[in-house]
Amino acid sequence: MGSSAITNDFRALVGAVRDGSHPARYDEEDAPQRRKVLFVTPESADFIKVGGLGDVSAALPRAMSSDFDVRVMIPGYPQVVGAGYPLIEVGRLPALAGIPECELARIDLPDGLIVYVLVCPELFEREGSPYLAPDGRDWDDNHIRFGRLSLAAAQLASGVGDPTWQADLLHLNDWPTALAAGYLHWWRQPAPCVFTIHNLAYQGLFPLDYHQSLGIPPEALGTDQLEFYGNLSFMKAGLVHAEQLTTVSATYAREITTEEFGCGLERLLRERAEQGRLCGIANGIDDTWDPQSDAHLLRGFGTSDWIGKRINCEHLRQMFGLAICHGPLFAVVSRLVHQKGVDLTIAAAESIVRKGGQLVVIGRGEPSIESALRNLAARFPGAIGVRVGFSEREARCIFAGSDFLLMPSRFEPCGLSQMYAQRFGSLPIAHRTGGLVDTIEDGVTGFLFDRMTVESFKAAINRAFSVYRTTDLFYAMRRAAMGIHYHWSVSSVPYAHLYRGLIDQAFPPVVREDESKTLVNSN
């Protein structure tokens, strides 16, 4: 089926869809101030979080809400439909090819944020993570599950689903949402897309013949579009068809145009960068990350209250069954995957213990890494504590109670853990890559090491031990780290600029007849 046939079928199926004329909503006086943005995400910390995208999805829409009517769209996982909020029925979203129809509902959160929920039990109401079954394997129908999410976003931007609200712009996040940019392009719908790359390594690759079940036209399968080494790439739909690409740090935006970090997409990304269509905007953190008022902590503290910091440290040792110790406490709060360099931490752990330090680890990920960490804790009882899993409360207690945070990531698009740690007076020790370079000043607010080797990592850890023993310098670095604040109020400014520019370009404001006469008379 060609793209024109898909476009015609879609129009016939859903009824009146924009025909290319300027939308009537821009004939309203308040339209320029309250442009409508749909933030599309597979996870959100309001309900379910796997990584940093979950935090971003909860924080950035709120940061943008003073200037835009921003709403979130998320699949109806059990954690969403069972969150205890009323689900308000909005409408139904029609099927396309092998993607089933589903109900569109909304949740109005207490602070006013509106969340659209895709209620489709056969796709989303399952145990496991948004992406993985309980056994740790990808869901076999992930292409349909996230095809449904992408299709729903494109439908809402095409006047389908909610008769009272139509998105002017889609902000898409990572591969599970990327097909939305393709659908709008194939349907010739004018709503623009911002596509944010949170991690280029996860691309959403599926067999090429899945295009039929996703309603993708055959002409979209060339190497210059969605084909990627014989597979269908969701990610490429966003990279090719979104009007603007962003990544989550300036350094990562440069890195992904190189062969080392481009994951086979570097040529395409260089082309988008040369067109001015790729930029890096660092993530931020919100006001809840305040060590003086965080309710998760045993006691709040500030830059002149090291007793409070020490109390949290002692509490953390008790939580993980560690012995009383006067040495530094190192921490890992991370997904336990190869990207995060946990193998380097495991290799350096004995050295940390021999020098009088201790280590706590929290996270989940690859079974082999989880097993290696459990074995490490068994080898060094009272000195190393490991908890496989994740708890927001425990994570915050770790940031508040630790002295140093270990982040030997092989690559790191932005990273949020180092920002959280700095706010809570824990100095990050990190590989010089991606957003870690942009947020850590070596020797001032943390430590950076250059080579992805155990020796280079241990050298940075040894520097941390030396600073810990030099009390005045250690506290000075703590104060410097706690004094910087990468807040969403700063990060939201360039996003607002992008939103306005793209919407104005797609939908130029209508000039009323009386306004045009005024302009003529004034000239």
C-alpha positions in Angstrom: 0.0 0.0 0.0 1.5 3.4 -1.0 1.7 6.5 1.2 -1.2 8.2 -0.7 -3.4 5.1 -0.1 -2.6 5.1 3.6 -3.3 8.8 3.8 -6.7 8.4 2.0 -7.7 5.4 4.1 -6.8 7.3 7.3 -8.9 10.3 6.3 -11.8 8.1 5.4 -11.5 6.2 8.7 -11.4 9.1 11.1 -13.5 11.7 9.4 -12.7 15.3 9.1 -9.0 15.8 9.4 -7.1 19.0 8.7 -6.9 19.6 4.9 -3.8 21.9 5.0 -5.5 25.2 5.7 -4.6 27.1 8.8 -6.3 25.6 11.8 -9.3 27.6 13.2 -7.9 27.4 16.7 -5.3 30.1 15.7 -8.1 32.5 15.2 -8.4 32.7 19.0 -6.9 35.5 20.9 -5.0 33.4 23.4 -3.7 30.8 20.9 -0.1 32.2 20.7 0.2 32.1 24.5 -1.2 28.6 25.0 0.1 26.6 22.1 -0.7 22.9 22.5 2.2 20.5 23.0 1.9 16.7 23.4 4.9 15.2 25.3 5.0 11.5 24.3 6.9 9.1 26.4 7.1 5.3 27.3 7.8 6.1 31.0 7.3 8.8 33.6 8.4 9.0 37.2 4.8 9.9 38.1 3.9 6.3 37.5 6.8 4.1 36.4 10.4 4.8 35.8 13.2 2.7 34.3 15.8 5.4 33.7 16.5 9.1 33.3 13.7 9.4 30.7 11.2 8.8 33.4 12.5 11.7 35.5 12.6 14.0 32.4 9.0 13.0 31.4 7.7 14.0 34.9 9.7 17.3 35.1 10.1 18.9 31.7 6.3 19.1 30.9 5.7 20.8 34.2 8.6 23.2 33.6 7.0 24.2 30.2 3.5 24.5 31.5 3.7 28.2 32.2 4.1 29.0 28.5 2.4 26.1 26.8 -0.6 23.8 27.2 1.6 20.7 27.7 0.0 17.3 28.1 1.7 13.9 28.5 0.8 10.7 26.6 1.8 7.3 28.1 0.7 3.7 27.7 -1.8 2.3 30.2 0.6 0.1 32.1 -0.8 -1.5 35.4 1.2 1.2 37.3 -0.6 3.9 35.4 -4.2 2.6 35.4 -3.8 1.4 39.0 -2.2 4.6 40.3 -5.4 5.6 42.2 -6.4 8.6 40.0 -9.7 8.7 38.2 -9.5 7.7 34.5 -11.6 10.1 32.5 -12.8 8.6 29.2 -12.0 10.9 26.2 -12.6 8.9 23.1 -11.4 6.0 20.9 -8.4 5.8 18.7 -8.9 3.8 15.5 -6.9 0.8 14.4 -4.4 0.9 11.5 -3.0 -2.3 9.8 -2.1 -4.6 12.6 -2.2 -2.0 15.4 -5.5 -2.4 17.3 -7.8 0.4 18.3 -7.7 1.5 21.9 -9.4 3.8 24.3 -8.0 7.2 25.1 -8.4 8.3 28.7 -6.9 11.1 30.8 -5.7 11.6 34.3 -5.7 15.0 35.8 -2.9 15.0 38.4 -3.3 17.1 41.5 -0.9 19.8 40.3 -2.9 20.3 37.1 -0.7 18.2 34.7 -3.0 16.3 32.2 -1.8 12.8 31.2 -3.4 11.0 28.3 -3.5 7.2 28.9 -3.7 4.6 26.2 -6.1 2.0 27.6 -5.3 -1.2 25.7 -5.1 -4.1 28.2 -3.9 -6.7 25.6 -0.8 -4.5 24.9 0.0 -2.8 28.1 -1.5 -4.3 31.2 1.3 -6.8 31.9 3.7 -7.5 34.6 7.3 -6.5 33.9 8.9 -3.2 32.8 7.6 -1.0 29.9 10.1 -2.7 27.6 10.8 -6.1 29.1 9.0 -9.2 30.3 9.6 -10.5 33.9 12.3 -12.8 32.5 14.3 -9.8 31.2 13.6 -10.4 27.5 12.0 -7.9 25.1 8.3 -8.3 24.6 7.7 -10.1 21.3 5.1 -7.5 20.2 7.1 -4.4 21.2 6.7 -3.2 17.6 2.9 -3.2 18.0 3.0 -1.9 21.5 5.1 1.2 20.7 3.6 1.4 17.2 0.3 2.0 19.1 1.9 4.7 21.2 3.4 6.5 18.1 0.1 6.1 16.2 -1.9 7.5 19.0 0.3 10.6 19.2 0.0 11.2 15.5 -3.7 10.8 15.7 -4.0 13.3 18.5 -2.0 15.8 16.3 -4.4 15.1 13.4 -7.6 16.0 15.2 -8.5 12.5 16.2 -9.2 11.1 19.7 -10.0 14.2 21.8 -12.7 16.5 20.3 -11.7 19.3 22.7 -7.9 19.3 22.2 -5.5 18.9 19.3 -1.7 18.9 19.6 0.1 21.6 17.6 3.5 20.0 18.2 4.7 16.6 19.3 7.7 16.2 21.6 8.8 12.6 21.0 11.2 10.8 23.2 13.5 7.9 22.1 12.6 5.0 19.8 9.3 3.9 21.3 7.7 7.2 20.1 9.6 7.9 16.9 7.2 6.4 14.4 4.8 9.3 15.2 7.0 11.6 13.1 6.8 9.1 10.2 3.0 8.8 10.4 2.5 12.6 10.3 4.9 12.8 7.3 3.1 9.9 5.4 -0.3 11.4 6.1 0.9 14.9 5.1 -0.2 16.4 8.4 1.4 19.7 9.3 2.0 19.3 13.1 5.8 19.5 13.6 7.9 17.1 15.8 10.8 17.6 18.2 12.5 14.2 18.6 14.8 13.9 21.7 17.5 11.2 21.6 18.0 10.1 25.2 20.1 7.1 24.3 21.1 6.3 20.7 22.2 2.8 21.6 18.6 1.7 21.9 17.1 2.0 18.4 14.0 -0.2 18.2 15.1 -2.6 15.5 12.6 -5.1 14.1 12.4 -7.3 11.0 11.8 -5.3 7.9 8.5 -7.1 6.9 6.9 -5.8 10.1 6.2 -2.6 8.2 2.9 -4.1 6.9 1.5 -4.6 10.4 2.6 -1.0 11.3 1.0 0.7 8.3 4.3 1.9 7.0 4.3 2.5 3.2 6.8 0.4 1.2 8.5 3.5 -0.2 9.5 4.4 3.4 11.8 1.4 3.6 14.9 2.7 1.7 18.3 3.2 3.3 17.6 6.9 3.4 14.5 6.4 5.5 13.7 3.5 7.9 15.9 0.6 6.7 18.9 0.0 8.9 21.2 -2.9 7.9 18.3 -5.1 6.8 16.1 -4.1 9.7 13.3 -1.7 10.3 14.4 1.1 12.6 11.9 3.0 14.7 14.7 5.4 15.7 15.3 6.4 12.1 11.7 7.5 11.7 12.4 10.2 14.2 15.8 11.1 12.9 14.6 11.4 9.3 11.2 13.0 9.7 11.2 15.1 12.9 11.7 18.8 12.2 14.2 19.2 15.0 16.4 16.6 16.8 17.7 17.3 20.3 19.9 15.3 22.6 20.3 15.7 26.3 23.7 17.4 26.4 25.9 19.5 24.1 28.8 17.1 24.3 26.6 14.1 23.4 25.2 16.0 20.4 28.7 16.3 19.1 29.7 12.7 20.0 26.9 11.0 18.1 28.1 12.5 14.8 31.3 10.5 15.2 31.8 6.8 14.3 32.7 6.0 18.0 29.4 7.1 19.4 27.1 7.2 16.4 25.9 3.6 16.5 25.9 3.4 12.7 23.8 6.5 12.3 26.6 9.1 12.4 26.3 10.1 8.8 22.6 10.8 9.0 23.2 12.7 12.3 26.0 14.8 10.7 23.7 15.7 7.9 21.0 16.9 10.4 23.6 18.8 12.4 24.8 20.6 9.2 21.2 21.5 8.5 20.9 23.1 11.9 18.4 20.4 12.9 20.4 18.8 15.8 21.3 20.4 19.1 22.1 19.5 22.6 19.9 20.7 25.6 21.0 19.5 29.0 18.5 17.9 31.3 17.8 19.6 34.6 16.5 18.6 38.1 13.5 20.0 39.9 13.0 21.6 43.3 12.4 18.3 45.1 16.1 17.7 45.0 16.8 19.9 48.0 18.9 18.4 50.8 17.4 20.8 53.4 13.7 19.8 52.8 13.7 16.3 51.2 11.3 14.2 53.3 13.0 11.0 52.3 16.1 11.9 54.3 16.6 11.1 58.0 17.7 14.7 58.5 18.0 17.6 56.2 21.3 19.5 55.8 22.9 22.3 54.0 26.4 23.5 53.0 27.3 24.4 56.6 25.6 21.5 58.3 27.9 18.5 57.9 26.5 16.9 61.1 23.2 16.4 59.1 25.2 14.9 56.2 27.0 12.6 58.7 23.7 11.4 60.3 22.5 10.4 56.8 25.8 8.6 56.2 25.4 6.6 59.4 21.8 5.8 58.5 22.9 4.6 55.1 25.5 2.2 56.6 22.8 0.8 58.8 20.5 0.3 55.8 23.1 -1.8 54.0 24.5 -3.6 57.0 27.9 -2.0 56.9 30.3 -1.8 59.8 31.1 1.4 61.6 33.8 3.1 59.5 35.7 6.4 59.4 36.7 6.0 55.7 34.8 7.3 52.7 31.5 5.8 51.5 31.3 5.2 47.8 28.0 4.6 46.0 26.5 3.3 42.7 22.9 4.3 41.8 22.5 3.0 38.3 21.0 0.6 35.8 23.3 -2.4 36.0 24.2 -2.7 32.3 27.4 -2.7 30.3 27.0 0.9 29.2 27.3 2.1 32.8 30.8 0.6 33.3 29.7 -1.5 36.3 32.4 -4.0 35.4 35.0 -1.3 36.2 33.4 -0.7 39.6 33.5 -4.4 40.3 37.2 -4.5 39.4 38.0 -1.5 41.6 35.9 -2.5 44.6 38.6 -4.6 46.4 41.0 -1.6 46.1 38.4 0.7 47.7 37.9 -1.7 50.6 41.7 -2.2 51.1 42.2 1.5 51.3 39.5 1.8 54.1 36.5 2.7 52.0 33.1 1.1 51.7 30.7 0.7 48.8 26.9 0.5 48.4 25.1 -0.3 45.2 21.4 -0.1 44.2 20.0 -0.9 40.7 18.8 -3.6 38.4 19.8 -4.7 35.0 21.7 -7.6 33.3 21.5 -10.8 35.3 25.3 -11.5 35.0 26.1 -8.1 36.5 23.6 -8.5 39.3 25.1 -11.9 40.1 28.6 -10.5 40.1 27.6 -7.7 42.5 25.9 -10.1 44.9 29.1 -12.2 44.9 31.1 -9.1 45.6 29.0 -8.3 48.6 29.4 -11.8 49.9 33.2 -11.5 49.6 33.3 -8.3 51.6 30.5 -8.4 54.3 30.3 -5.3 56.3 32.2 -3.3 53.6 30.1 -3.7 50.5 26.3 -3.7 50.4 24.2 -4.5 47.3 20.5 -4.3 46.7 19.2 -5.4 43.3 16.1 -3.4 42.6 15.2 0.3 42.9 13.5 2.5 45.4 13.3 6.2 45.1 13.6 6.7 48.9 16.6 4.5 49.1 18.3 6.2 46.1 17.8 9.6 47.7 19.2 8.3 51.0 22.3 7.0 49.1 22.9 10.4 47.4 22.5 12.1 50.8 24.6 9.6 52.8 27.5 8.8 50.5 30.7 10.8 50.0 31.4 9.8 46.4 29.3 8.5 43.5 30.8 6.2 41.0 29.8 6.8 37.3 32.3 5.1 35.0 29.9 5.1 32.1 31.2 4.1 28.7 29.0 6.8 27.2 26.4 9.0 29.0 24.0 11.1 26.9 23.4 13.4 29.9 23.2 11.6 33.3 21.1 12.8 36.1 22.6 10.8 39.0 25.7 13.1 39.1 23.4 16.2 39.4 21.4 14.5 42.2 24.6 13.5 44.0 26.1 17.0 43.7 23.0 18.6 45.2 23.3 16.2 48.1 27.0 16.7 48.7 28.3 13.5 47.1 31.1 14.1 44.7 30.8 12.1 41.4 33.7 10.2 40.0 33.0 9.8 36.3 34.3 9.0 32.8 35.0 12.0 30.7 32.2 11.6 28.2 28.8 13.0 27.2 26.8 15.0 29.7 29.3 14.1 32.5 31.8 16.5 30.9 29.2 19.2 30.8 28.1 18.9 34.5 31.3 18.0 36.4 34.2 20.4 36.8 37.2 18.1 37.5 38.8 18.8 40.9 36.0 21.3 41.8 32.6 19.6 41.8 33.8 16.0 41.1 36.5 13.9 39.4 36.8 12.9 35.8 39.0 10.2 34.3 40.0 10.0 30.6 40.4 6.3 29.6 37.9 3.6 30.0 40.3 1.3 31.9 40.4 0.0 35.4 43.8 1.8 35.9 42.4 5.2 34.9 39.3 4.7 37.0 41.4 3.7 40.1 43.6 6.8 39.6 40.5 9.0 39.9 39.3 7.0 43.0 42.8 7.5 44.6 42.4 11.2 44.0 39.1 11.1 45.8 40.8 9.3 48.8 43.4 12.0 48.9 40.9 14.8 48.9 38.8 13.1 51.6 41.9 13.1 53.8 42.4 16.8 53.1 39.4 18.0 55.1 39.3 21.6 54.0 39.6 20.8 50.3 37.0 18.0 50.6 34.4 20.3 52.3 35.2 23.1 49.8 34.4 20.7 46.9 31.3 19.6 48.6 30.1 23.2 48.9 30.9 23.9 45.3 29.0 20.8 44.1 26.0 21.6 46.3 26.1 25.3 45.1 25.5 24.5 41.4 21.9 23.7 40.4 21.1 22.4 36.9 17.4 23.4 37.2 14.7 22.7 34.6 13.9 26.5 34.7 17.1 26.9 32.7 16.8 23.9 30.5 13.2 24.7 29.5 14.2 28.0 27.9 15.8 26.6 24.7 12.9 24.1 24.4 10.4 26.9 24.6 12.3 28.7 21.8 12.2 25.5 19.6 8.5 25.0 20.3 7.5 28.5 19.3 9.6 28.6 16.2 8.4 25.3 14.9 4.7 26.0 15.6 4.9 29.4 14.1 6.5 28.0 11.0 3.9 25.2 10.6 0.9 27.4 11.6 1.5 31.1 10.9 -0.9 33.1 13.1 -4.0 34.4 11.3 -4.1 38.1 10.9 -7.7 39.4 11.3 -9.2 41.9 8.9 -9.3 44.7 11.5 -5.7 44.0 12.4 -4.6 44.2 8.7 -6.4 47.6 8.4 -4.6 48.9 11.4 -1.2 47.8 9.9 -2.1 49.5 6.6 -3.2 52.7 8.3 -0.1 52.8 10.5 2.1 52.7 7.4 
